Structure formats: structure tokens, C-alpha cells
Amino acid sequence: EDCCTIFVAKHPVTKPLLHKIEKSELALAEKIDEMVERAVETEEIISVW
């Protein structure tokens, strides 16, 4: 699989409604700091030789 098939939405919206986008962005804005903090706290270094 390539990255397109892994990360693309199963049912992408091609004509989104602005109020739905704004609602989704607000939900993300409320969680982004927590998500970044968790990512930094759980980082893992993998050396490949």
C-alpha cells in the first residue's frame, strides 16, 4: 500500500458545508495541544543500520 490508500478518507467529502468544517476545526483546536504533548512524551527513536 502507498500513503494515498492509507491516509485518504474512506468517503471523502467533495462539497463540504462551511459550518461542518468550522465545527471540526474547533474540535481539533481544543485537542491539538494534548495531541502534540502526547506525541512528544511517547516518541521513540529507532536506529536503522
PDB file of N, CA, C and O in Angstrom:
ATOM      1  N   GLU A   1       0.836  -1.182   0.000  1.00  0.00           N
ATOM      2  CA  GLU A   1       0.000   0.000   0.000  1.00  0.00           C
ATOM      3  C   GLU A   1       0.879   1.242   0.000  1.00  0.00           C
ATOM      4  O   GLU A   1       1.962   1.253   0.586  1.00  0.00           O
ATOM      5  N   ASP A   2       0.410   2.263  -0.649  1.00  0.00           N
ATOM      6  CA  ASP A   2       1.134   3.529  -0.598  1.00  0.00           C
ATOM      7  C   ASP A   2       0.416   4.474   0.359  1.00  0.00           C
ATOM      8  O   ASP A   2      -0.641   4.138   0.893  1.00  0.00           O
ATOM      9  N   CYS A   3       0.986   5.642   0.571  1.00  0.00           N
ATOM     10  CA  CYS A   3       0.413   6.570   1.553  1.00  0.00           C
ATOM     11  C   CYS A   3      -0.977   7.060   1.143  1.00  0.00           C
ATOM     12  O   CYS A   3      -1.785   7.403   2.007  1.00  0.00           O
ATOM     13  N   CYS A   4      -1.261   7.099  -0.122  1.00  0.00           N
ATOM     14  CA  CYS A   4      -2.583   7.565  -0.553  1.00  0.00           C
ATOM     15  C   CYS A   4      -3.691   6.645  -0.041  1.00  0.00           C
ATOM     16  O   CYS A   4      -4.728   7.119   0.424  1.00  0.00           O
ATOM     17  N   THR A   5      -3.479   5.366  -0.123  1.00  0.00           N
ATOM     18  CA  THR A   5      -4.519   4.437   0.316  1.00  0.00           C
ATOM     19  C   THR A   5      -4.602   4.340   1.834  1.00  0.00           C
ATOM     20  O   THR A   5      -5.646   3.975   2.375  1.00  0.00           O
ATOM     21  N   ILE A   6      -3.524   4.660   2.520  1.00  0.00           N
ATOM     22  CA  ILE A   6      -3.530   4.591   3.984  1.00  0.00           C
ATOM     23  C   ILE A   6      -4.210   5.805   4.598  1.00  0.00           C
ATOM     24  O   ILE A   6      -4.998   5.658   5.533  1.00  0.00           O
ATOM     25  N   PHE A   7      -3.925   7.000   4.093  1.00  0.00           N
ATOM     26  CA  PHE A   7      -4.368   8.227   4.744  1.00  0.00           C
ATOM     27  C   PHE A   7      -5.598   8.895   4.141  1.00  0.00           C
ATOM     28  O   PHE A   7      -6.124   9.842   4.726  1.00  0.00           O
ATOM     29  N   VAL A   8      -6.060   8.439   3.013  1.00  0.00           N
ATOM     30  CA  VAL A   8      -7.228   9.067   2.399  1.00  0.00           C
ATOM     31  C   VAL A   8      -8.499   8.631   3.139  1.00  0.00           C
ATOM     32  O   VAL A   8      -8.598   7.501   3.618  1.00  0.00           O
ATOM     33  N   ALA A   9      -9.446   9.530   3.220  1.00  0.00           N
ATOM     34  CA  ALA A   9     -10.720   9.209   3.870  1.00  0.00           C
ATOM     35  C   ALA A   9     -11.459   8.144   3.061  1.00  0.00           C
ATOM     36  O   ALA A   9     -11.365   8.109   1.834  1.00  0.00           O
ATOM     37  N   LYS A  10     -12.189   7.284   3.754  1.00  0.00           N
ATOM     38  CA  LYS A  10     -12.939   6.238   3.056  1.00  0.00           C
ATOM     39  C   LYS A  10     -14.035   6.836   2.183  1.00  0.00           C
ATOM     40  O   LYS A  10     -14.326   6.328   1.100  1.00  0.00           O
ATOM     41  N   HIS A  11     -14.633   7.910   2.658  1.00  0.00           N
ATOM     42  CA  HIS A  11     -15.695   8.584   1.918  1.00  0.00           C
ATOM     43  C   HIS A  11     -15.418  10.089   1.921  1.00  0.00           C
ATOM     44  O   HIS A  11     -16.043  10.831   2.680  1.00  0.00           O
ATOM     45  N   PRO A  12     -14.484  10.545   1.077  1.00  0.00           N
ATOM     46  CA  PRO A  12     -14.127  11.964   1.090  1.00  0.00           C
ATOM     47  C   PRO A  12     -15.299  12.850   0.665  1.00  0.00           C
ATOM     48  O   PRO A  12     -16.068  12.508  -0.232  1.00  0.00           O
ATOM     49  N   VAL A  13     -15.407  13.978   1.326  1.00  0.00           N
ATOM     50  CA  VAL A  13     -16.458  14.945   1.004  1.00  0.00           C
ATOM     51  C   VAL A  13     -15.888  15.914  -0.019  1.00  0.00           C
ATOM     52  O   VAL A  13     -14.843  16.521   0.213  1.00  0.00           O
ATOM     53  N   THR A  14     -16.562  16.061  -1.141  1.00  0.00           N
ATOM     54  CA  THR A  14     -16.065  16.942  -2.193  1.00  0.00           C
ATOM     55  C   THR A  14     -16.713  18.320  -2.170  1.00  0.00           C
ATOM     56  O   THR A  14     -16.191  19.261  -2.767  1.00  0.00           O
ATOM     57  N   LYS A  15     -17.842  18.445  -1.488  1.00  0.00           N
ATOM     58  CA  LYS A  15     -18.521  19.743  -1.367  1.00  0.00           C
ATOM     59  C   LYS A  15     -18.953  19.941   0.091  1.00  0.00           C
ATOM     60  O   LYS A  15     -20.141  19.878   0.407  1.00  0.00           O
ATOM     61  N   PRO A  16     -17.973  20.181   0.974  1.00  0.00           N
ATOM     62  CA  PRO A  16     -18.306  20.292   2.398  1.00  0.00           C
ATOM     63  C   PRO A  16     -19.079  21.565   2.718  1.00  0.00           C
ATOM     64  O   PRO A  16     -18.987  22.562   2.003  1.00  0.00           O
ATOM     65  N   LEU A  17     -19.828  21.512   3.787  1.00  0.00           N
ATOM     66  CA  LEU A  17     -20.558  22.680   4.266  1.00  0.00           C
ATOM     67  C   LEU A  17     -19.670  23.429   5.256  1.00  0.00           C
ATOM     68  O   LEU A  17     -19.041  22.816   6.118  1.00  0.00           O
ATOM     69  N   LEU A  18     -19.621  24.750   5.131  1.00  0.00           N
ATOM     70  CA  LEU A  18     -18.722  25.560   5.943  1.00  0.00           C
ATOM     71  C   LEU A  18     -18.946  25.348   7.435  1.00  0.00           C
ATOM     72  O   LEU A  18     -17.978  25.243   8.188  1.00  0.00           O
ATOM     73  N   HIS A  19     -20.191  25.283   7.877  1.00  0.00           N
ATOM     74  CA  HIS A  19     -20.432  25.132   9.315  1.00  0.00           C
ATOM     75  C   HIS A  19     -19.911  23.796   9.848  1.00  0.00           C
ATOM     76  O   HIS A  19     -19.512  23.706  11.009  1.00  0.00           O
ATOM     77  N   LYS A  20     -19.913  22.766   9.009  1.00  0.00           N
ATOM     78  CA  LYS A  20     -19.377  21.473   9.439  1.00  0.00           C
ATOM     79  C   LYS A  20     -17.850  21.517   9.525  1.00  0.00           C
ATOM     80  O   LYS A  20     -17.255  20.920  10.422  1.00  0.00           O
ATOM     81  N   ILE A  21     -17.230  22.221   8.598  1.00  0.00           N
ATOM     82  CA  ILE A  21     -15.774  22.382   8.628  1.00  0.00           C
ATOM     83  C   ILE A  21     -15.363  23.148   9.873  1.00  0.00           C
ATOM     84  O   ILE A  21     -14.434  22.748  10.576  1.00  0.00           O
ATOM     85  N   GLU A  22     -16.050  24.243  10.146  1.00  0.00           N
ATOM     86  CA  GLU A  22     -15.722  25.059  11.314  1.00  0.00           C
ATOM     87  C   GLU A  22     -15.904  24.266  12.608  1.00  0.00           C
ATOM     88  O   GLU A  22     -15.108  24.409  13.536  1.00  0.00           O
ATOM     89  N   LYS A  23     -16.921  23.447  12.677  1.00  0.00           N
ATOM     90  CA  LYS A  23     -17.158  22.617  13.859  1.00  0.00           C
ATOM     91  C   LYS A  23     -16.019  21.608  14.033  1.00  0.00           C
ATOM     92  O   LYS A  23     -15.540  21.395  15.147  1.00  0.00           O
ATOM     93  N   SER A  24     -15.594  20.999  12.948  1.00  0.00           N
ATOM     94  CA  SER A  24     -14.497  20.032  13.002  1.00  0.00           C
ATOM     95  C   SER A  24     -13.188  20.703  13.404  1.00  0.00           C
ATOM     96  O   SER A  24     -12.428  20.157  14.203  1.00  0.00           O
ATOM     97  N   GLU A  25     -12.926  21.882  12.851  1.00  0.00           N
ATOM     98  CA  GLU A  25     -11.704  22.610  13.186  1.00  0.00           C
ATOM     99  C   GLU A  25     -11.697  23.028  14.649  1.00  0.00           C
ATOM    100  O   GLU A  25     -10.648  22.996  15.292  1.00  0.00           O
ATOM    101  N   LEU A  26     -12.833  23.414  15.177  1.00  0.00           N
ATOM    102  CA  LEU A  26     -12.929  23.800  16.579  1.00  0.00           C
ATOM    103  C   LEU A  26     -12.620  22.602  17.481  1.00  0.00           C
ATOM    104  O   LEU A  26     -11.902  22.733  18.473  1.00  0.00           O
ATOM    105  N   ALA A  27     -13.157  21.461  17.136  1.00  0.00           N
ATOM    106  CA  ALA A  27     -12.889  20.246  17.919  1.00  0.00           C
ATOM    107  C   ALA A  27     -11.402  19.907  17.889  1.00  0.00           C
ATOM    108  O   ALA A  27     -10.843  19.498  18.906  1.00  0.00           O
ATOM    109  N   LEU A  28     -10.764  20.069  16.747  1.00  0.00           N
ATOM    110  CA  LEU A  28      -9.334  19.796  16.636  1.00  0.00           C
ATOM    111  C   LEU A  28      -8.527  20.815  17.432  1.00  0.00           C
ATOM    112  O   LEU A  28      -7.571  20.447  18.114  1.00  0.00           O
ATOM    113  N   ALA A  29      -8.897  22.074  17.355  1.00  0.00           N
ATOM    114  CA  ALA A  29      -8.176  23.127  18.074  1.00  0.00           C
ATOM    115  C   ALA A  29      -8.188  22.872  19.575  1.00  0.00           C
ATOM    116  O   ALA A  29      -7.223  23.194  20.269  1.00  0.00           O
ATOM    117  N   GLU A  30      -9.266  22.301  20.073  1.00  0.00           N
ATOM    118  CA  GLU A  30      -9.372  22.010  21.503  1.00  0.00           C
ATOM    119  C   GLU A  30      -8.465  20.852  21.918  1.00  0.00           C
ATOM    120  O   GLU A  30      -8.101  20.747  23.089  1.00  0.00           O
ATOM    121  N   LYS A  31      -8.099  19.991  20.984  1.00  0.00           N
ATOM    122  CA  LYS A  31      -7.327  18.791  21.306  1.00  0.00           C
ATOM    123  C   LYS A  31      -5.874  18.847  20.844  1.00  0.00           C
ATOM    124  O   LYS A  31      -5.074  18.006  21.254  1.00  0.00           O
ATOM    125  N   ILE A  32      -5.510  19.812  20.003  1.00  0.00           N
ATOM    126  CA  ILE A  32      -4.199  19.783  19.351  1.00  0.00           C
ATOM    127  C   ILE A  32      -3.044  19.836  20.341  1.00  0.00           C
ATOM    128  O   ILE A  32      -2.062  19.114  20.174  1.00  0.00           O
ATOM    129  N   ASP A  33      -3.140  20.678  21.371  1.00  0.00           N
ATOM    130  CA  ASP A  33      -2.051  20.767  22.346  1.00  0.00           C
ATOM    131  C   ASP A  33      -1.850  19.437  23.064  1.00  0.00           C
ATOM    132  O   ASP A  33      -0.716  19.002  23.266  1.00  0.00           O
ATOM    133  N   GLU A  34      -2.937  18.800  23.444  1.00  0.00           N
ATOM    134  CA  GLU A  34      -2.860  17.493  24.105  1.00  0.00           C
ATOM    135  C   GLU A  34      -2.258  16.450  23.169  1.00  0.00           C
ATOM    136  O   GLU A  34      -1.467  15.611  23.601  1.00  0.00           O
ATOM    137  N   MET A  35      -2.622  16.495  21.905  1.00  0.00           N
ATOM    138  CA  MET A  35      -2.106  15.532  20.937  1.00  0.00           C
ATOM    139  C   MET A  35      -0.604  15.707  20.732  1.00  0.00           C
ATOM    140  O   MET A  35       0.134  14.723  20.671  1.00  0.00           O
ATOM    141  N   VAL A  36      -0.151  16.953  20.626  1.00  0.00           N
ATOM    142  CA  VAL A  36       1.277  17.223  20.446  1.00  0.00           C
ATOM    143  C   VAL A  36       2.046  16.780  21.689  1.00  0.00           C
ATOM    144  O   VAL A  36       3.094  16.144  21.579  1.00  0.00           O
ATOM    145  N   GLU A  37       1.530  17.114  22.866  1.00  0.00           N
ATOM    146  CA  GLU A  37       2.185  16.721  24.113  1.00  0.00           C
ATOM    147  C   GLU A  37       2.313  15.200  24.207  1.00  0.00           C
ATOM    148  O   GLU A  37       3.362  14.682  24.591  1.00  0.00           O
ATOM    149  N   ARG A  38       1.262  14.503  23.861  1.00  0.00           N
ATOM    150  CA  ARG A  38       1.296  13.035  23.910  1.00  0.00           C
ATOM    151  C   ARG A  38       2.308  12.479  22.906  1.00  0.00           C
ATOM    152  O   ARG A  38       3.023  11.523  23.208  1.00  0.00           O
ATOM    153  N   ALA A  39       2.367  13.069  21.732  1.00  0.00           N
ATOM    154  CA  ALA A  39       3.320  12.610  20.719  1.00  0.00           C
ATOM    155  C   ALA A  39       4.756  12.794  21.198  1.00  0.00           C
ATOM    156  O   ALA A  39       5.593  11.910  21.013  1.00  0.00           O
ATOM    157  N   VAL A  40       5.040  13.939  21.812  1.00  0.00           N
ATOM    158  CA  VAL A  40       6.388  14.203  22.316  1.00  0.00           C
ATOM    159  C   VAL A  40       6.727  13.256  23.465  1.00  0.00           C
ATOM    160  O   VAL A  40       7.844  12.742  23.537  1.00  0.00           O
ATOM    161  N   GLU A  41       5.780  13.025  24.353  1.00  0.00           N
ATOM    162  CA  GLU A  41       6.017  12.151  25.506  1.00  0.00           C
ATOM    163  C   GLU A  41       6.230  10.691  25.108  1.00  0.00           C
ATOM    164  O   GLU A  41       6.915   9.952  25.814  1.00  0.00           O
ATOM    165  N   THR A  42       5.661  10.279  24.009  1.00  0.00           N
ATOM    166  CA  THR A  42       5.742   8.867  23.614  1.00  0.00           C
ATOM    167  C   THR A  42       6.643   8.640  22.403  1.00  0.00           C
ATOM    168  O   THR A  42       6.589   7.589  21.765  1.00  0.00           O
ATOM    169  N   GLU A  43       7.472   9.637  22.095  1.00  0.00           N
ATOM    170  CA  GLU A  43       8.349   9.472  20.940  1.00  0.00           C
ATOM    171  C   GLU A  43       9.280   8.294  21.144  1.00  0.00           C
ATOM    172  O   GLU A  43       9.618   7.945  22.275  1.00  0.00           O
ATOM    173  N   GLU A  44       9.683   7.698  20.069  1.00  0.00           N
ATOM    174  CA  GLU A  44      10.563   6.537  20.110  1.00  0.00           C
ATOM    175  C   GLU A  44      11.592   6.693  19.006  1.00  0.00           C
ATOM    176  O   GLU A  44      11.247   6.951  17.853  1.00  0.00           O
ATOM    177  N   ILE A  45      12.845   6.537  19.363  1.00  0.00           N
ATOM    178  CA  ILE A  45      13.922   6.642  18.376  1.00  0.00           C
ATOM    179  C   ILE A  45      14.299   5.232  17.940  1.00  0.00           C
ATOM    180  O   ILE A  45      14.604   4.369  18.763  1.00  0.00           O
ATOM    181  N   ILE A  46      14.273   5.021  16.649  1.00  0.00           N
ATOM    182  CA  ILE A  46      14.628   3.719  16.086  1.00  0.00           C
ATOM    183  C   ILE A  46      15.815   3.925  15.160  1.00  0.00           C
ATOM    184  O   ILE A  46      15.720   4.648  14.168  1.00  0.00           O
ATOM    185  N   SER A  47      16.932   3.289  15.484  1.00  0.00           N
ATOM    186  CA  SER A  47      18.128   3.392  14.646  1.00  0.00           C
ATOM    187  C   SER A  47      18.134   2.237  13.652  1.00  0.00           C
ATOM    188  O   SER A  47      17.943   1.079  14.021  1.00  0.00           O
ATOM    189  N   VAL A  48      18.353   2.572  12.404  1.00  0.00           N
ATOM    190  CA  VAL A  48      18.421   1.563  11.351  1.00  0.00           C
ATOM    191  C   VAL A  48      19.831   1.601  10.779  1.00  0.00           C
ATOM    192  O   VAL A  48      20.289   2.628  10.277  1.00  0.00           O
ATOM    193  N   TRP A  49      20.493   0.490  10.865  1.00  0.00           N
ATOM    194  CA  TRP A  49      21.879   0.436  10.381  1.00  0.00           C
ATOM    195  C   TRP A  49      21.970  -0.299   9.105  1.00  0.00           C
ATOM    196  O   TRP A  49      23.060  -0.443   8.552  1.00  0.00           O
TER     197      TRP A  49
END
